[in-house]
Amino acid sequence: MRKILISETLDEIRVAIIDNSRLKNFFIDSNNEQISIRGNIYKAKMHPNAKGIEASFVDIGAGQSAFLSKLNPLKEEMGDDSVDTHEIVENDFIMVQGISDYDSRKAPKVSNFIALPSKSCVILSKPGFLGISKKINDEKKRKRLRPLKKMVTKTSGIILRTSSQNETIKDIQEDISKTKKKWREILKKFKENTSHGILHQEDNIINGILREFLTDNTKEIEFNSRKTYNYFKKNLGKNENTTKLRIIDKKEDMFRKNKIDKDIEKLFHKKVNLKNGSFLIIEEKEGLTVVDVNSGRSLNNAKESNLSVNIYAAKEIAHQIILRNLGGIVLIDFIDLDKRTEKNKLYNVFKKAMRVDKAKHTILPMSKFGIIEMTRQRKGARTSTLVSESCHLCYGSGLVTKKEIVCYELLRKIITKRSSNKKKEIKINIHPNLIQTFNTIIKKNHGHEDVENLNITLLEDASIDNYKMI
């Protein structure tokens, strides 16, 4: 059973997906974050002297350059290496889509292969193509979907997503038609716009949740925003009779109420304790993530073997990879196993545990050193980077919680405390490094009903880590 929690505080949205009473996904969307290009579609202009090369930089507007790769990011789903045939010519305009955002080491990356996703399909810039998700392995279900090839056109192709296997043909056709209309509007803008710039902005987090996480087993969604509640009510579709929508008071902490607040807090810890006494150490670096399995107290139990500890850990590692949204290269250092049969069994257990992952990934068999290597598609930022930044005291070797995240947390507590007595003065001991950020957030949201007439006194205190409510 799935439950979705959507908590909004001013211009920050936090979303938790709970499956069978366990936190499965966690997202934060804030207007303070750098604007993402991922999924956006642009009319881009080639930089000079780029003609004839396989990869180059393009100008996507607003003075922003991005690295253009001709590789097809969907080739794994499509089953071939086909790419869009847009010709790269000096000073020509070209339609591109954001693949990855800027980070401290790399420029943003775009592709000239366009993919426009909806709930049951993806419209492609590959004319005449119909693909069916590899995850649909029932031949009867694939055969049922193949007649939808008649809906491909000279300007677009279609991939039927895994969710389409549970949809009626009529619902899929309506979804395809709606998405094709959006694609035609994008093509029209591309032809009519005389300059480079954005043509289509990827859905915000609310629409993303509707598209990607609202499933048949979603039984309940909780909100603290009437506006978002009403939006979901209008867009539930076939879930309107099976999914209960509940709006709660903003002074309630829905994460604490649903007993996942501590799970969210642990998301940002390196050490993950397991119930059998073993533990994981998860080290996130810019280029890769290393997971170390430690037996801890588990092997004090004579019944526990290296294999059983590793199997228990493998299932939790799969859960943590998805929950923390770890992308790129992941190295997992398991406890040593001597027998090849045991290594193969562990490998298969881990592969099975990763099947629920929506992101594409490749897992290699265990090496002779007891390490499993994998790569995982980067789908948005790692969860840790949404709330943390490099520590200015250790020159980037450690992470601290972002000032904005700390200040929003403080503001949520103030709003909750104020609800019982709106005239009461609230005094806060606060570290000097946070004062400017906190005041900026208050000023930015001036006029908002939750912030209006707040009676706050900030007392500078360099001896504390962040803040303390008096």
Secondary structure, DSSP 8 states (H G I E B T S, - for coil): -EEEEEEEETTEEEEEEEETTEEEEEEEEETTS----BT-EEEEEE-TT-TT-SEEEEE-STT-EEEEE-S-TTHHHHTS---------TT-EEEEEEEE---SS---EEESS-EEE-SSEEEESSTT-EEE-TT---HHHHHHHGGGGGG--SS-EEEE-GGGGGS-HHHHHHHHHHHHHHHHHHHHHHHH-SS-EEEE----HHHHHHHHT--TTEEEEEES-HHHHHHHHHH-GGGGGT-EEEE--TTS-HHHHTT-HHHHHHTT-SEEE-TTS-EEEEEE-SSEEEEEEE-TTGGGSTT--HHHHHHHHHHHHHHHHHHTT--EEEEEE------HHHHHHHHHHHHHHGGG-SS-EEE----TTSEEEEEE---S--HHHHHEEE-TTTTTSSEEE-HHHHHHHHHHHHHHHHTT-TTS-EEEEE-HHHHHHHHHHHHHTTT-TTTTT--EEEEE-TTSSSEEE-
